[in-house]
Amino acid sequence: MCAARLLVDVHTHVYLPRYATMLRSRAAVPRIIPWTGGEERLLILDHEPSGGRPVGSQYWDREEKLKFMDRHGIDVSVVSTANPWLDFLSPTQAQEMATELNADLEEYCSTGPAIPDSTTKRLYGFGLLPLVPTVSVDALLENVKQIAAAPHLKGLIMGTRGLGKGLDDEALDPVWAAIEAAGLVIFLHPHYGVENSAFGEKENGHVLPLALGFPFETTIATTRLILSGVFDRFPDLRLLLAHSGGALPALSSRLASCIDHDPLVAARLKHDARYYVGKLYLDAVSYGPEEMGFTSEVLSRAARYKDITPSKMIANRSEGSKRMLFGTDHPFFPPLNSVEKWKSVVENLEAIEDVQGWSDADKEGVRGANAVSLFSL
């Protein structure tokens, strides 16, 4: 199949069997617990509504992942361990588990099928780092080296807490340098959201934490990275944001204005904040053509803000689309009826098709060609 016609899912998760077994053994959140009728429930946050999320083989069985892909016409998936990763483990446990899970994920991908009449595999992966407080930088660098040496691991997934102080902690600079030098892609994904008190006392299930808490967490973490100068020190670092970058595209000009008016940070950065936003990659998990179109327009104007005096370059949605990539968030948000197709697939594909200002080539790019290029598939 022509690479330009591939449908590639860059936001799709797996709880590998080793990881699921560990979660079953735990007495505290995160954990997997038995439920009525032989079902299991996954608890990844405190105070989970409805006793957690129903989980089954679709969370860890490769054949179930492939069946999902076949049903929805997805050619390639770049899979990642879902949150909370290794945040709850000791440094020693986290490093051991990261090394084992990276090896498991490489096997999961490498022993899976290829696209017919092609050497391209149907499964690739994002590895893990043992990003927990007090872990040594040497341990992190060992896992970066492990991931870079694995042919089917194209990057790594990362939460927002870093070594406990956040991703703007200067202690991570050697890690950023190693990731940049290896050409790996970082997939930044939220887990903690915002304080539950912000959502009030009315019972609204998962809606507020997932719809707002997760994207705001991503927005804040990425903004802190920008303010810390990470993208000046490591200009070739490739960062892919979950959930279309949260609120960052919509707030990027406000961010730039606040920086300009704050002497503490005004002279810290080499470029306007909007330049850095346009250097990011975003998944196209936003469910609406208007949101996708707006986001691509924001991404497209990076060059305008490279110099101190902004140019009058007109924003071009087509240019911005080159940094957006299709995703499904599988196996979360399953349909209510077993015969239904997943809304996360159908709605995002329909949204891509309906974006005003994207050519057919742009849409093919978002559906798969951009991922083929970014991950050298």
Secondary structure as UniProt FT lines:
FT   HELIX           3..5
FT   STRAND          8..13
FT   HELIX           17..24
FT   STRAND          31..34
FT   HELIX           36..38
FT   STRAND          40..43
FT   TURN            46..47
FT   HELIX           49..51
FT   STRAND          53..55
FT   HELIX           57..59
FT   HELIX           62..72
FT   STRAND          76..80
FT   TURN            83..88
FT   HELIX           91..110
FT   TURN            116..117
FT   STRAND          123..127
FT   TURN            133..134
FT   HELIX           137..149
FT   TURN            151..152
FT   STRAND          153..158
FT   TURN            163..165
FT   TURN            167..168
FT   HELIX           170..172
FT   HELIX           173..182
FT   STRAND          185..188
FT   HELIX           196..199
FT   TURN            205..206
FT   HELIX           207..208
FT   HELIX           209..213
FT   HELIX           214..228
FT   HELIX           230..233
FT   TURN            235..236
FT   STRAND          238..241
FT   HELIX           242..245
FT   TURN            246..247
FT   HELIX           248..260
FT   HELIX           263..266
FT   TURN            267..268
FT   HELIX           273..277
FT   TURN            278..279
FT   STRAND          281..283
FT   HELIX           289..300
FT   HELIX           302..305
FT   HELIX           317..321
FT   TURN            322..323
FT   STRAND          324..325
FT   TURN            338..339
FT   HELIX           343..354
FT   TURN            356..357
FT   HELIX           360..364
FT   HELIX           365..369
FT   HELIX           370..374
FT   TURN            375..376
//
